[in-house]
Every structure is written in C-alpha cells, then in structure tokens.
Amino acid sequence: MGNVLIFLEQADGALRPAALSAISFARTAHQAHGGKLLFLLVGDNVKAAAEQAATFGADAVFTVEAPALKNYLAETYAPIVVKVAKEQGASLIGGTATAVGKDLLPRVAGLLDAGLAPDVSAVLGARQFRRASNAGNVVQSLEVLGDIVVVSARQTEFARATPAGSKSPVTAVAPGQIDARGAEFVELQTQKRDRPDLTEARIIVSGGRGMKDGKNFAQIEQICDMLGAAMGASRAACDAGMVPNDLQVGQTGKVVAPDLYIAVAISGAIQHLAGMKGSKVIVAINKDAEAPIFQVADYGLVTTWEKALPELQSELKRVKAH
C-alpha cells in the first residue's frame, strides 16, 4: 500500500471547517489503508493554514504556493495534486465533497486513471467505502479495484477534527509549470451575510413554504441572530421567491448536519430530509401532525409558526437576560 494524501481547503490564512472534516476522514482512511498520512495545501499564501494543519498529527504537510494559484481553478489545482501524489507515492487521494472537492477530485482521478469513490459516508476498508444514494434511501457499499483510489468524503458524516498535539514538518513544493488551459478566473460572486455559512454553522433555523411570504422570514432571522445561527429554507420556499436560492437546504441544495436544526413550517419532502437528517438534534414546528418532518425530528411541536416563533423569541430573551 502507498501513502494517503489529503487535500485541505483553506481561506484567509486558516483551514476551512470542511478541511477539519477531511482530516477526520483521513484518520479513518489511513487506519484502514496504511502508509504515511500526508496533507496538501495549495494557494498563494497558505503558510498560516499549513502551520495549523501541522497540529493534526500527519506525517508531513506539503504546501504549493504561487500567485497564479490564489484563486481556485480545477485546471491549475488538479495537476498539482497529481504531481504531489506521484512524488509522494500516494495510492489514496482524498478531500471533502464540497463544491471545490466535487470539481477537483474527479479531475484528479481522471488524470491518474484512478478509481473514484464519491461522496462517501464511511470507510469500510483500504479501498472499500459506504455511500448513500436515492435521497438517502439506499446505502451502497463500493470497492475500488485499481491500485489508486480517489475519494471525496461527505462533510456532514465526519466530525470536525481536533488537534493531535504533535507537530508535523511543513515542506514547500515547487508548483512546476502552471497551465490554466485557457481557463481564467474572472470573479467570485457571493452573498455577504453576517450570519454563519449554512454548511459550516452549528445551529440552523430553516423556514418552509408554510411561512407564506418572504417578509415573514424576518421572524426566523431574529431567532437566528439570537442563537448565532444560519438561516436556511426548503426548496419550495426558495422556488416561491420567498428567500434567495443559496439558502436552500436539501438534496439539490446544501447538505448540512449542524448540532441543532430547527425546521419551521417545513413539511419534510424527501429531498429536504436528505439534506438535513444527519443533524444531531432536529426540532420541527408544523401545524400538521402528520407532516413527514416529524418522522426524523427529535422534538416536535404541532402548532402554527405564528404562535410558536413569538413564544420562542420571548423565551430566548428571558434566558439571555439571566
């Protein structure tokens, strides 16, 4: 068996939460696979993030830096991951199944002519993994038969890693020739919000079509601000134009697994459940006692949001006052 090489995402001089999930996956995969555990960071200025990565117990941390790598492009990043994997004798290359990971890792697999295990939820062996499909209703066990396997891990299935206490050596690797193959980074457009990102938040409060109108989401926003939570929504609420599409939680939106998920006026369509049922604690507020959301909820309140949300706000204010 060769070594295990894990691509870690970073931003603003620190590891992204997705990288911490990647490290948890890496530890499990390394235990099954053997060899050395190696981390890789790519970008323009990753030294601070690399020093952070060095505290998680890897055998080595590698960095590849260049001004042309400041902004992510699969065309420039994938050859670098392949180059380091070959130089370090890696036979398992992995990362998390984020937007970047889903774009980068299949390309890495293609360049290496390797088998791909996408969006896995568990490690069963050196080249054996488990993954969900059909909105979580089918669980597959898959095995990659080739000598090299590329794996993307579902972020919500692997807890954020904590430092191991040991300090790994950090080594800079020359990027070699950087060729974007005609691709060009033009602009990154994001919705700037004061609240946490949905995929990184520990508390999420989501609203559904039962909120009736976009202006009613102001009550959910108030609760989010009191809890330091992110705001989400069902696809039905997004499709109705009540809130922006980037707030959508679900199979075709963002898959989340916070410590606490509060679903308000969400019936619980199968695609929504697929995106949030991995949450540690689920609280459902819905006037329909037969709503599917109650099948996955740890706590359920059968009532209207018009009655429940003001009472919740009042109680949160009382608790915060003490």
Rosetta blueprint (number, residue, H / E / L):
1 M L
2 G L
3 N E
4 V E
5 L E
6 I E
7 F E
8 L L
9 E L
10 Q E
11 A E
12 D L
13 G L
14 A E
15 L E
16 R L
17 P H
18 A H
19 A H
20 L H
21 S H
22 A H
23 I H
24 S H
25 F H
26 A H
27 R H
28 T H
29 A H
30 H H
31 Q H
32 A H
33 H H
34 G L
35 G L
36 K L
37 L E
38 L E
39 F E
40 L E
41 L E
42 V E
43 G E
44 D L
45 N L
46 V L
47 K H
48 A H
49 A H
50 A H
51 E H
52 Q H
53 A H
54 A L
55 T L
56 F L
57 G L
58 A L
59 D L
60 A E
61 V E
62 F E
63 T E
64 V E
65 E E
66 A L
67 P H
68 A H
69 L H
70 K L
71 N L
72 Y L
73 L L
74 A H
75 E H
76 T H
77 Y H
78 A H
79 P H
80 I H
81 V H
82 V H
83 K H
84 V H
85 A H
86 K H
87 E H
88 Q L
89 G L
90 A E
91 S E
92 L E
93 I E
94 G E
95 G E
96 T E
97 A L
98 T L
99 A H
100 V H
101 G H
102 K H
103 D H
104 L H
105 L H
106 P H
107 R H
108 V H
109 A H
110 G H
111 L H
112 L H
113 D L
114 A L
115 G E
116 L E
117 A E
118 P E
119 D E
120 V E
121 S L
122 A E
123 V E
124 L L
125 G L
126 A L
127 R L
128 Q E
129 F E
130 R E
131 R E
132 A E
133 S E
134 N L
135 A L
136 G L
137 N L
138 V E
139 V E
140 Q E
141 S E
142 L E
143 E E
144 V L
145 L L
146 G L
147 D L
148 I L
149 V E
150 V E
151 V E
152 S E
153 A E
154 R L
155 Q H
156 T H
157 E H
158 F L
159 A L
160 R L
161 A L
162 T L
163 P L
164 A L
165 G L
166 S L
167 K L
168 S L
169 P L
170 V E
171 T E
172 A E
173 V L
174 A L
175 P L
176 G L
177 Q L
178 I L
179 D L
180 A L
181 R L
182 G L
183 A L
184 E L
185 F L
186 V L
187 E L
188 L L
189 Q L
190 T L
191 Q L
192 K L
193 R L
194 D L
195 R L
196 P L
197 D L
198 L L
199 T L
200 E L
201 A L
202 R L
203 I E
204 I E
205 V E
206 S E
207 G E
208 G L
209 R H
210 G H
211 M H
212 K L
213 D L
214 G H
215 K H
216 N H
217 F H
218 A H
219 Q H
220 I H
221 E H
222 Q H
223 I H
224 C H
225 D H
226 M H
227 L H
228 G L
229 A L
230 A E
231 M E
232 G E
233 A E
234 S L
235 R H
236 A H
237 A H
238 C H
239 D H
240 A L
241 G L
242 M L
243 V L
244 P L
245 N H
246 D H
247 L H
248 Q E
249 V E
250 G L
251 Q L
252 T L
253 G L
254 K E
255 V L
256 V L
257 A L
258 P L
259 D L
260 L E
261 Y E
262 I E
263 A E
264 V E
265 A L
266 I L
267 S L
268 G L
269 A L
270 I H
271 Q H
272 H H
273 L H
274 A H
275 G H
276 M H
277 K L
278 G L
279 S L
280 K L
281 V E
282 I E
283 V E
284 A E
285 I E
286 N E
287 K L
288 D L
289 A L
290 E L
291 A L
292 P H
293 I H
294 F H
295 Q H
296 V L
297 A L
298 D L
299 Y E
300 G E
301 L E
302 V E
303 T L
304 T L
305 W H
306 E H
307 K H
308 A H
309 L H
310 P H
311 E H
312 L H
313 Q H
314 S H
315 E H
316 L H
317 K H
318 R H
319 V H
320 K H
321 A H
322 H L
